[in-house]
């Protein structure tokens, strides 16, 4: 790195110049200098190559523009770092994907130093301010002042310069240098005659100089300027100072004037076109079922306008209508659309008996939302919503409208699906943008498919309707060619048409049809630029708050007085950019307006304003924890980190009350980010971090994101270990309360450090029985089948403890661990079927997670037996519960089971499709999806006689259990006629793990042994595989199948010369294959049954 003594210094406050210790630096020609200016405008941020090219050549780059750009970059690097060694990395102009950036301290660029001095000169830092102003040698970025990409930065620096000049005057007045202040203030008012602060300071300085008459004259001049040039009266700062001078009571700072009440200037509703769509909606009012409408349309297509018009139709017919909007910006609590709906309906229909159950959604704080420990709470809350809406329906026909569903969180969609599937006679209307549909919404639409929803897609308005809209908005009757041009450009998009019509009204036909770039945001920017600077600033602050803002919050967060804020908001309403949905609230008329204003803010400004909004919310709406978390996270710095941490933890707790796992995970991750930003003298305690990570791990497991949950727990354990806190380690390891149908680690992988820690705690800490039992359960999940003896001992002790404690929840956790660790379908203390006992525990505790897993384990038994009706029965019940709770792991295993059933019946194409869908769900659930998918496809190729195709694939499979791959690799080699190579890859085998994969892996081993004719192995493999006689190999996983085990046992018997026993097995295999229906398995078994022993060759 350069040292400060030898670093280059760049000046942009005037002509672009650079110098180092040797003197002036040659920056090259105009375009090369423009490259440097572009990077300086970015202030250290990366500027993408595409943007550099586009800006340098004004959107029309030559064919080899990138090469020319690279040459400019190379030249600038040599100029700025002349002593850099050949091939050494640049430390000033660096390459960072996807472009380039400058890495210089603020002292190396005069504009950056100027800003740093101004911002650090708090209050009366007059010397620093004067030093900062002394850096200016002319207009900022003078060489590129006409370039569009420099305008915002130039304007920002000029604004900061004026602010600095005003602060210098204020500091002079405060220090008693009134005479000097007068001179500076006079210069300020000459240069900026419409800035009220300059006039205020001039009058104040004149007054302090004993020149009261001149002070009043200055105020009169300011009043005249504002009236003649803007048609405005002076603001409260000037009027208050004038009053104080006249009464002899000049304070150090005038008090703010009372705020005026905003005037409602919103135009009367006006609606155009959409007759067919409105008729479709109206027809559904007579549908006696549960009509569902999916209303899709691009941004600005008129979805909200159509819904507003239809709501008037519903109200006129006596319908109750409840509207919920999914927030288009971050910061709203989970399930916010339903919060809006329920709170609106509560005003007319008392929730009554449902009030307590609905409290997490109805209460403003958590006083009525004590979180239940059981996973059924999510279901009970969602059922309460559906039941309450059924009660509301009893008071008259009901329509529920969900707007902007493309922004819906998982919990909003879960409640929606629950309500729809209850099939209450409620009209449900969902509005969304088709190009922003994500996987969660796609799944929701799939869940609603059985209700045969009515689909409406809004396109553009036709030519006649487009012309009518333009005439209405612009108040003109333009030439037909102009109307056609605007209709073609906008595609009939109503919002784009309205904005173009407003531009037509303000700037004429030429600008509206030819000068404005093709894009609604550019049209909006053109309109916004015509507003007063202060109005735009307040509108941008409102954009930081969100689509909708409380006026109180805006006035508290703004850096100007209440009058100025109200004036700005009124201007926004008059301009059609804001609406007033209710008293004290403003809302952008369209999300595109808010997005345009927000996206044009610098990150520095965004961060600062988010902090101001957060501070205002703390004072005015302290219970709005999700919004507080959002704003302080967006403003994250060392100064705001504690607020961000505390509010994110509170928001996570609120999300937990609403069983919104995805939202809770997001808030907890943000809390951890905030903890990392705390200054050293206020760092988060280890207890605080461990508690956050433990809750994060618990929530990830509850959501079925197993591997992420394991990683979070590992981080918590590392913190506890580093702090030497065994109590925290026990807290982390014993928290498990949500069993899962799949392992939450990579198969074959053991974290020995965690295992050693658990065993140390069990040995040395003597925890109480319930805690000891939970530690044993965790130990089983960690070891799995990698050490059968240790796992067996742990599950036996855990089951004894759980039964002695008579704790059904603990027993359920233990039984799930028994199955996961040993693969046994029965308990360790008898022959009770675990699946049956889990169903009883689910009934006893009302915890449906145990019911779900009970059905899953019983489906595994049925799958092993090839009992397809029983599989469908139990997996159907499991699937219903998994979907109800959005339990991702269980949804993934259900899809894998669908694939296996298709395999059993011989529909291999369908099986592969289901496996692909299962793979997607496993990826979403954070499981070891790729390895599982590879194994699944291998079983299909084995049935198809195409195992050889996997020879190249096996080498690419990333598995922690590499020994498992040996038999698969050997089968692939056998399929390609390479028996000797197959024997080579099996030289170092280990016993097959005795877990839920035991039947599958033993079956594969049996096929290999028979195929290779390995008589030395055959007897042992036969003995270990024999207990699965009568079953499908791998079927008891409920996910994979390799055919009847008896086919394999028969082949092993033939290898051992036991022909009679082989025929018995083949007959049993044929019966099972025919019951399932897979043609390949039937043919394999029938061939063996009908072939004379002397003609049969094992492995062919």
N, C-alpha and C positions, 0 to 999 in steps of 0.2 A: 504493500500500500504506500501511497505518497504520504509524506509528512506534511503538516500544515505549512512548514517553511518553504517547501518546494512545489506545492500544489498549484495547478493552474487556477486562475481567477477569471470568471466570465462576467461581462456586464451586458445587461439587456435593458436597463433603464435609460434608454437613449439608443445610440447606435450599437449594434451587436459587436462586441470586442472581446478578446481574450488575451491574457498575458501570463507569462510565468517569470521565473527569476532572470531569464535571459532577455525579457522584453516582450514586445507584441508577438502574438501568434497568428500566423496566416491561416485563416479559416476557409479559404478557397472562394469559389464563385457563388452566385446567388442561390442556386439550388442546393449546393452543399451546405451553405450557411442556413438555408431553410430547414435542412435535416436537423441541424443542431438546435435551431429554434423550436422545432416540433418536440424534440426531446426535453428541452427546457420547459416548455409549456406543460408537459406531463409531470414535471416536478418529481422526478425519480421513479414514477410508475413505468411499467413496460408499455411501449407503444408497438402494437402488432405490425408486422411487415406489410400486411394488406392495407392497413390504414395509412402507413407512411407513403406507400406507393400511390394510393388514391388521393391523398392530400397534396403530395408534391406535384402531381400531374393533373390535378383538378378533375379527377374522375375519368380521364382519358389517357391512361399510361401507354407508352410504346411497348412493343413486343418484348423488349429486353429490359424492362424497367427494374426488375429485381436485381439483375446484374449491375445496373448503374447504381442502384441504391447501395449495394454491397461495396462498390468502389468508393462511394462517398463516405461510408462508414469507415472503411480502411484508411482513407486519407485523414479523416477527423481523428482517428485513434493515433496516427503518427503525429499529428499536430498537437494534440492535447497531452500525449505521453511520449515525448521525443526520446526519452532515455529507457523506454521499455525494451527489454531484451527480445531478440527475435523468437517468435513462437510462444512467448510468455503471454499469459492471459491478461487482457486489459482490465484495469481496475477503475477506470473512469467511465468509458463507454462500453458497457458490458452486453453480452448476448444472453437473453433470458427468454425462454419460450413464452409467447410465440413471436418475439421481436427483439427490441433493444431498449436499454434504459441507461440513464446517467446515474452514477453513484458518487455523489459529491456531498460534502457537508454544506449546511446552509451558508457558512461563511465564504464559500467558494463562488457563489452566484449572488450578484448584488440584489436581485429581486427576492431571492430566498432570505438573504440576510435582512433586507428591509422588513419583510413580513415577520421574521423572527423577532426583530427588535420592537416592532409595533406591538406584537402580541405579548411580549414579555414586559413591556413598559406599562405595568398596571397602574391605573389611576393617574398619578401625577409624575410619571417618569419622563420629565420634560427633556432631560439631556439625551436619553436614549431615543426619544421621538425626534428630536432635532438632528441627531446623528443619522437616524433612519432616513429622514427627508433629504439630508445632504447627499445621499447616494444617487439621487435622481439627477440625470444630466440631460434629460429630454423625455419625450413620450416613450412609454414602455413598448418594447418590441417594435420600434419605429420602422424597421425594414420590412416587417411582415404585417403591418397594421391592417392591410386590406385583405388578408387571408381569413377565411371563415373560421379556420381552426384556432386562430389566435384571438378572436374577438372576445370570447368569454374570459380568458386569462387577462387580457388587457383591461377589460372592464373591471375585473375583480381587483387588479392592482391599483387602478385609478381610484376605485371606491375606497380601498384601504389607505391610499395616499390622502384622500380628502378627510377620512376619519382621523388619520394621524395629525393633519393640520388642525382639525377641530380640537383634538386632545391637547395639542400644544397651546392653543389659545386658552382652553379651560385650565390647563396647568398654570399658565401665566396669571390668569385671574386669581386662581386659588393661592398662588405664592405672593400676591400683592403687586405684581408687575402689571398694573392695569394699563399703563401707557403703552408698553410693548404689546400687550394683548390687543389694544385698539388697532394698532397698525396691522397686525397679523389678521385680525378679524375683518378689517376693511378689504384686505387683499382676498380673503376667502369669499366675501360676499360679491366682489367683482367677478371672480372666476366662476362662482356657483350661486347665482342670484336667486335660484328657486329652492335652495336648501335652507330650511327654516332654522336649523341649528346654528348656522353661521350668523344669521341675523340675531338670534337669541344671545349668542356669545358677544357679538358686537355691542348690543344694547347693554348687556350686563357689564362689560368692560367700561363702556362710557359712563355708566352709572357709578361704578367703583372709582372712576377718575373724577367724580364730582360734576359730571356733565349730564345732569338729568334731562335737560331740554334736548340735547343731542341724542340721548338714549331713546326718548320718546319719538324723535324725528326718525331715527333709524327703524323703529317699529312701524311707524306710519308708512315709510318707504317700502318695507317688506310687505305690509298689507296691500299697498297699491300694486306692487309687482305680482303678487299671487292672484289678485283679483283680475288684473288686466290680461295676464298671460295664461292663467289656468282657470279663471272663473271660480276660485276657491277663497274661502275665508282662512285666516291664520289658524293654525292648530292650537291645542291647549297650552303648549310650551310658551308660545309668544303672547297669547292673551293673558295667561296667568302672570307672566313677568310684567306686562304693561300695567295690570291691576296693582301688582305689588309696588311698582315704582310710584304710581299715583298715590298710593296709600302709605308709602314710606315703610313697607314691611317686606323688603326683598330678602328672601331666604337663600340659603346656599343652593337649593334646588327646588323648583316649583312643584307643588303637589299636583297629581293628575286630576284632570277634570272628570266629572261623572260621565259614565258611558251612555250614549244614546241607545234607544231601542231600535233594532234593525227594522227596516220597512219591508213588508212582504211584497216583493215585486215579481214573484214568479208568475209566468204567463198561465192563462187558463189552459187546461188540457186540450190537446188537439191531436187527432188521430187520422191517419191516412192509409187506405188500402187494407191489405191482409184480410179481405172479405172471406176467402175460402178457408183460411186458417181459423178465423174467428167462428165460422160456421161449424167447423169440425169440433172445436172446443165446446160450443153451445150444445151440439148434439149429445155430448157426453154427460150433460146435466141430467139426462133421463136414463142413463145406464144404471141398472139396479145392482151391479156387482161392485168390484173395486177397480174403477177405471184408472189407468196409469198413463200419463202423457209424457213422452220424452221430446222436449222442445229444443232442437239444436239450431244453432246459428252462429256465424262468425261475430267477432266483436263489432258492435255498431249496427248489427243487422235488424235490431228492433225487438228483441225478445222481451225486454222489460216493458217496452211500450205496449206490446200486444197483451202482456199479462195484466198491465194496469187497466187496459180497456176491457178485458174479460172480467176482471174483478168487479168493475162497475156493473157489468151484466149480472154477475152472481149476486151482488148486493141488492140489485133491483128485484131479483127473484126471491129474496129472503134468505139467501145462503149465508152461512158463517164462513168467513175466509181468514185463514191464518197464513202469514208470509214469513219465511225465514231466509235470510241471505247468508250464503257461505262467504266468509270474509275474503276479499280479494287481495288483502295484504296480511302479513304475519302480525301476531300480537293479540289475536282473539282467543278466548278460552275454547277448550274442546267442545264439540257439538254445539257451537254457538247458534247455528240456524235453529236448532230445536229449543234452545234457551229463549230466543226471540218468539218463537211460535207459542211455547207454553206460557210465557209471561203475558203475552197478549190475550190468550184465551182465558187465563186466570181472572182477568178483569170482568169477565161475563159468566164464567162457569167455575164454581168453587171446586178445587180438586178433591175436597172431602177426604175420604179414606186413603186416597193415593198421595196425599200431601207429603207424608213422611218419606215415602219411597221416591218421590220426585224432588226432594229437597236438594240433592246435588246439582240439579239443573235450575231450580227456582230460587235458591238462596243466593244473596249477594256475597256472602262470606262462607266460611266453613263451619259456622256454629251449629248447623243442622246437618252436616255432611260427614259425620263420623264414619270413617271407612270400615266396612266389614272386612274381616280377615279372609272370608271364603270367596272362591272364584265365582260363586253363583250370583254375587252382587251385581255384576254386569248384566246378566240375564234378567234379574229382578227389576233393575232400573229400566231396561229397555221394555220389559213387559208392562211396567207401570205407565210408561209413555203411551203405549198402544191402548191399554185399558182406559186411561184418562181420555184419550181422543175418542174412544168408543162412547164414553159418557157424554162428551161434548156433542157427538153425533146424535145422541138421544134428544138434544134440544133443537134439532133442525139439521138440514143438509149441511155438510161440511166439505170445504175444499182446502187442501194444504198445498201451498206453493213453496218450492225450494228453488231459489234463484242462484245462479253461478255454481251449480253442482260440480263443475270441473275443479273447483277449489275446495270441495268437501273433504274433511278429514275422515279417518276410518270410522270413528265413532258415529258421526253423522250418518254415514252410509249404513252402518249396522242397524241403527234405530229405524231407518227408512225401510230396509229389507224386512225387519221384524214386523213393522206396521203393515206392509204390503202383504206379507205371507199370512197375516192374521185374517185377511180378506174381509175386513170391515168395509161397509159401503161408504167409503171416503174417496173423493176425487183427489188424486195425487198428481201434481204437475211438477216436472223437473226441467229446469232450463239450464243449458250448458253450451260450451263452445266445443264443437266436435274435434278441432285440432289440438285441444288441450286435455283430452281424455287420457287418464293414466290407468295403470293396471288395477288399482282399487275400484275405480269407477267401471271399468270393463267387467270386473267380477260382479259388481252390483247389478249391472244391466243383465248379466247372465242369470243372476238370481231372480230377476224380475221377469225373465222371458216367459215363464209359465203363465203369467197374467196377460200375455199377448198385448203389450202396451201399444198405444197409438203413437206413431212417430211422425213428428212434424219438423221439417227442415226449412228454415227461412233463407231464401235466397235474396237477391237484390230486387228492388222495386222495378216495375216496368217503365218504359219511356214516358208514358203519360203521367203516371204517378210521380216519377222523378221530377218532371217538369212542374207539376202542381206543388210539390214540396219546395222546390227552389223559389217559385213565385211567392209562396206563403212566407218563407223565412226571410227572403231578401226584400220583400215589399216591392219588387220590380217585375216587369214582364220582359225578360231578356229576349234577344234574338233567338230564333229556333236553332241556329247553328251553335250558339253558346249553350243552350239547353242540351243539345245532343252531345257536345264535347264533355260537359260536366257529367252527364249520365254515363258516357263511355268510360271516362277516367275513373269514376267511383264505383263502377259495376253496380250501380243502383243501391249501394250501401247507404241506408238512411242517415246514419251519423256523419259519414263522410260528406254526403250531400248537404246536410245542414251546415257543416263547417265551411264547405265551399260556397254555399249561398251567403253566409255571413261575410266571407271574404269578398264575394261579389258586391255586396252592399257597401262594404267599407273601402275597397280599393279598385273596384271597377272590373269590367269584363276582361281587359287585357291581362291583368294580374291573375284573375281567377281562372283563366283558361290556359295561360301559357307560361307564366313566370314561376309558378309554385311547383316544387318538386312533386313527384308522384308518391304521395303517402299522407295519410291522415294526420300523423304526428307532425309532419312538416307544416301542414295547414294550421294545426293548432299552435305551433311555435310562432307562426306568422301573426296569428291573432293575439297571442299572449304578448308578443313584443310591442303591440300597440298600447298596452295598458301601462299606467304609471308604475314606475319602478317599485314604489312601496307596495302597491297592490300585488304585483307579481311576487314580491318577497313574502307577503303574508299568505298568498296562495301556495307557495312552495312549502311554507311551514305547515299549512293544513295538509299538504300531500305527505309530509313526514308523519303526521298523526295517523292518516289513513284515508280510506274512501269517505268516511264520515267523521266529523269532529264536533265536540262540544265547544261552543264559543268561549265558555269560561276557561277551558284548558288552553285554547289559542291565546286569549288575552294574557293569561298568566305566563305562557311560554314565550310570547313575543318580546322582542327587544324594543318595541315602540309602545306608546300609550294606548289605552283602550279605545279612544276616539279614532286613532289611526287604524287600529285593527277593524273596528266596525265599518269605517269608511271603505277599507280595502275589501272586506267581505261583501259589502253592498255593491261595490263595483263588480265583483265576481258574479254576483247574482244577476245584476243588470246585463252583464256580458254573456249570460247563459252558461257560464262555466260551473256555477254553483246553484244548488237548490236548497230550500229550507223545509225539510220534511216535517219538522216540528219546532216549537219554540226553543231557542237556545242551541240549535243544532244546524250545521250546514253539511251538505253532502255534494260531492262532485257529480255533475250530471251524467258522467260516464267514466268508467274505469280508465279509458284511454287518456282523459284529461289529467287525472291524478298521476297516471304512469308517466306521462310526458313531463309534467312539472317535476316529478321526483327524480326521473332519470337524468335530468339536466343539472342536478345539484352536484357539486364536487363532493368527494367522499369526506373531506374535512368539514364541510358545511353540514352534511348529513349527520355526521357523528355528533357535532356540537349541538345541532337542533334536536336530535333524538334525546340527548342528555337533558336539554331544557324541557322537552315534553315530558320526559320521565319525572323530573322534579315537580312539574306542575301536577302530574297525576298523583304523585305521593301525597301532595297536599289536598287535592280535591277528590280523588277517587282511590283511596288507599286499598280498597278491596279488589280493584281491577288488576289482579296479580299477573295475569297473562300479558296484558298490555305493558305493565311495568317491566316484566321480564324481557319482553321484546325490545322496548326502547333502550333500556340500559345495556342489553346485549349488543344492540346496534351501535351504541356509544362506548363500547368496552375500552377501557383504559385503566391504568393503575388507580386513577382517581374515582372511577365509577365501578370498579370491580366488586367491591363489597355489596353495593346495591344490586348489581347484576346477579351476584351469587344468591343473596337472600331472596330476591324476587323470583328467580328461577326455581329455587327449592320450594317456595310457596306455590308457584304455578304448577310444579310437578305434583304437589300434594292435591291441588284442585283437580288436576287431570286424573290422578289416582281415584279420587272420589267418584269420578265419572267413568271409571274403567276405560279411559282413553289411553291405552298402552303406548301407541305411537307418539302421542303428544307428550306423555310423561317422559319417555326416553329422550325426546328432543330437549325438553327443559333440563333434565339432569345432565345431559352432555354439555349444554350451555353453562350450567352451574360449574362444571369441572373446568371449562375454559376460563370462566371468571376467576375461579380459585387460582389458576395458573398466573393470572395477571395481577394478583394482589401484591402490594409492595412487601419487602421482607419484614418490615416492622409490624405488619398487620396480616401476616400469612395465615391461611386457614389451618386449623389444628388438625392433627392426624385423625382425631375422632370424627371431625366434620367430613373430611375427605372419605374416610372409610364408610361412614353412614351413607354418603351420596353414592359411592360405588356399589355398596351392598344393595341399596334400593334399586339402582340401575340394573344390577345383575338379576335381582328378583323379577323386575318388570320385564326384562328381555326374555327370561325363561317363561314367564306367564304369557308372553306374546308368542312363544314358540320360536324365538330366535336364539337357539341353544348355544352356538359357538360364540356369539357375541356376549351372551351371559357368562360363559366360562371365562372369557377374556377379562370382563369387568371384575369378576370375582378374583382373578389372579392379580389384578392391579391392587385391589383392596388388601389382599394377603401380603403382597410385597410391602405395602405401607406399614401394616401391622408388624411384620417381621423386622423391618428396618427400625421401627420404634421400640422393639423389644416388648410388644404388648400382646401377651397370650390371650388376655380377655377379649381384645379386638379380633384376634384370629378365630377364637371360638365363635364370636358373634357372626363373623363372615361365613364360617363353614357350617354352622348349625341353623342357618336361616331358611333352608330349603322348605318350601311349602307348596310347590307346584310340580307334581310328577309329569313326566313327558313320555310320549310313545316312542321316542327315538333317542339314541345316546347324544349327549351334548359335548362330544369331543370327537376327534378323528379316530376312526376304528383302528385299533392296534397301538394307539399312542397313550402313554402314561406319563403324567407329570409327577416324576418321582419326588420332587421337592414338596409338592402338596401332600402326597401320600405319606412321606416321612413326617411332615408336620402333624397330620391328623393322628398318626400312630403315636407320636410323642405326646400330644395332648391327651389321648386316651390313656396313655401309660402314666403320665406324670401329674396331670391336673385334677384327676378324679372328679369329672363333672357330674352333675346330678343326673339321674337315670334318663329323663326325657332328652336332655342335651346330649348325653352319651349315645342314646339311640340315634339321634339325628346325625351325629358325627359318624357313626357306623354306616348309616345310609349314604352319606357323602363319600365315605371311603369305598364302598361297593361301587358306586358310580365311577369313581376315579380309577380303580383297579380293573373293573370289568372282569373279563375272563382271562386276562393276561397272567394271573396267578390264581388258579382255581382253588387251591387250598386256603389261601388268605381270604378270598372272597367268600368261600363257603363258611368259614369260621365267623366272619363278620355278619353275614345275613342270619346265621343261626342265633348269635347273641342278640342281634337287633330284634328279631322276631320274639324272642323270650321276653325282652324288656317291654316291647310294645304291648304284648298280651298281658303281662303282669300289671302294666299301668292302666289297662283297659281304656286306652286312648285310640278311638277308631281312626282319627286322622293320621296319627303316627303309624298305626298298623297298616293303613293304606299306603303310606309312603314306603314302609318296609317291604310290603308285598310287591310293589312295583320294582323295588330294588332287587328283590329275589329273582324276579323274571329277567330283569336287565342284566344281572350279573352272572346268572347260571343258566338261563334259557329254560328253566324248569317251569312247566305249567301249574305245578302244585307247590304248596307251602313247604317249608323245611321241617315243620313239626307234625306233619301228617300228610294225608293224601287229599286235602281240600283243594279244589280247583281255584286258582288265584282269581280268575275272571269272575267266577260266581261270587267269591267273597268280596271282591271290589264292588260288584253290583249291590250287595247288601250294605256295604259301608256307604256307598253313595246314597242309598235310601235313608240310612240311619242319620247321616250327617247333613243331608240335603246339599252335598257338594257334588255337582254334576261332573266335575273333572274325573272323579273316581268311577262314576257310571260310564262315562265315555271310554275310559281305559279298560273297564271291565268288558265292555262289548268288543273293544279292540282285541283283547287277549282271547276271548271266546271265538272271535273271527279267525284268529291265528290257528286255533285248534281245528276249526271247520275247514280252513284252507289246507291244512296238512292232510285232512281226511278227504279232500276233494269234494266236500259237501257244499255245492254251490248255493242251494236255497238257504242253508244256515249262514253261509258267508254273507249273502245279500241281506239277510235279516239283521245280523249284528253290525255289519258295516253301514247299513242304512241308518241305524240308530246312532252309531258313532258319528256318522257324517252330519246328522241333524244337529247334534250337540257341538261338533267342531265348527260348523258354519254359524251356529247361534252365537258362539263366543269368539268367532274369528281367530280360532286357535290354529296358527299356521302349520305347525308340525303335524297336527292331526289331519288337516286338510291335505297336506302333502302325502301322508301315508295312505289316505283314502284313495288318492289318485293312483298311487303305486299298486294298491289292491285291485283297482279297476283293470289295470294293465295285466296283473297276474290272472284274474278271472278270464280275461280275453284270451290269454295264453292257454289256460286250461281247456277252453272251448275250441281252440284252434284258430281264432281270429287274430293272426299274428300282426297284421297291419294295424288293427285297432290297438293291440297291445303296445306296439311301438309308439303310436300317437299318445296313448295315455302315459307311457313312460316319459315322453318328452314334456308333457304337461306337468307331470310329477316333478321332473327335474327343475322346471321353472319355479314351482312352489317351494322346492327344497332350497334353491338359490335364495329365494326371498326370505326363507326362514333361517338362513345363515347356517345350513347344514353342509356336510361333506358331499355336496350334490354330484360333483363330476365322477367321483369314484363309484358312487351308488348307481349312477346312470350307466357307466361303462359295464358294471356287473350285470345290470338288467338287460342291456342289449346283448351281452354275451350269451345269456340264457336263451334268448330268442334265436341267435345264430346257431347255437348248439342244436336246438330243435329243428332248425331249417337245414342242418347238415352243412353249415357255412362257418364253422368255428375257425377254420384256417384263416379267414379274413382278419382275425384278431391278432395274428402273429406280430404285425407291425404296430398294432394299437397298444398291446400290452406294455411295450417299452415306454409309452408316453403316459401311462396311468400314474398319477401321483398319489401313492397310498403309503400310510405309515405302517401298514401290515404287509410288508413286502413278501413275507412267506406265503400269504394267501394267494399271491399271484403265480406261484410256482406251478400249481396244478392247472390253473387257467392257461398259462403259457404252454404247458405240456400238451393240453388238449388242442390248442391252436396249431402246434407243431405236428401233432398226430393228424389233424385235419389236412395238413399239407404234405403228408407222407414222409415225415421226418422223425421216426421213432427214436433213433439214437440221440438226436438233439433233445428230444423230449425227456429222455432219461437223464441227460446232463443237467437240465434245469431243475431236476428234482433231487439232486445229490444231497442237499442240506434241507431236510424237511423237519418241521416241528409238529407235535401232535395238534390235531384240530382243536380249536378253542371250544370249550363246552359252554356256549352261550346261545343266543337266539339264532345264530348262523350255523349251528352245529350240523343240523340235518342237511343244509344246503352244501356246506363245504365237504362233509363226509360223502355226500352223493357224488360230487365232482371228483373227489379222490377215488371213489370206487370205479367211476367210469374210466379214469386214467389207468388205474391198476389193471382193470380188465383189458383195456385197449392195448396196453404194453405187454400183457401176459406176465405180470410180475407176481409169480406164484408165492414168493417169500412174503409179500405184503398181503396177499389176498385173504388169508385166514383172519388176521387181526382186523383188517378193514371190514370184512364181513361181520365179525363179531360186534364191532362198534356201530355198524350201520343197521344190524338186525332189529333193534328196538323200533325202527321206523318202518318196518314191514307193514304193508297195507296203506301207506301214506304216499303223498307226493313229495319228492325230494325238494327241500327248500320251501315247501308250501307253508310250513308253520311260521315263516317270516311274514306271511300275508302280503308279500311283495315280490317274491321270486319263485320260479318253479323250473325243475329240470326233468320232469317226468316221474312216473311211478318208481319208487325205490325198489320194488320187487323186480323190475327189469334189470337193475344193477346187481341186486343180490343173486338173481339167476345167472347172470354173466360170471359173477365171482364163483358160484357153485360149479359152473361148467369148467372154469379154470382149475378148480380144485378136484375135478373129476367126479363130482356128485350130481350125476345127471337127473336122478329122480327128484332130488330137492330142487334142482334148477327148474324142472318142468312145473312143479308146484308154484314156485315164485312167478314164472311166466304167466301161468293161468290167472293168478291174482292180479298181476300187472295189467293183463288184457281187460279184466273186469273193471278195474279202476279207470283205465284209459277210456273205455267205452262209456262209462258213467260220466266222465268229464267231457269227452267229445273231441279231443285234439287228434286230428287224423294222423299226424306224424307219430304220436305215441302209440296209437292203435296199431298202425302198420308195424312199428318196431316190435311190439309185444306179439302180434299175430304171427309175424315171420318166425319168431322164436318158438312159438307154440307149435307151428305146423312144420317146422324144419326138423328132419331126422338128426339126432345128435352127431352122427358120423359125418353129416354134411355141414354142420354149423361151426363157424369159426368165430371165436370170441373177439369182439372189437370191430367186426365188420357189419 
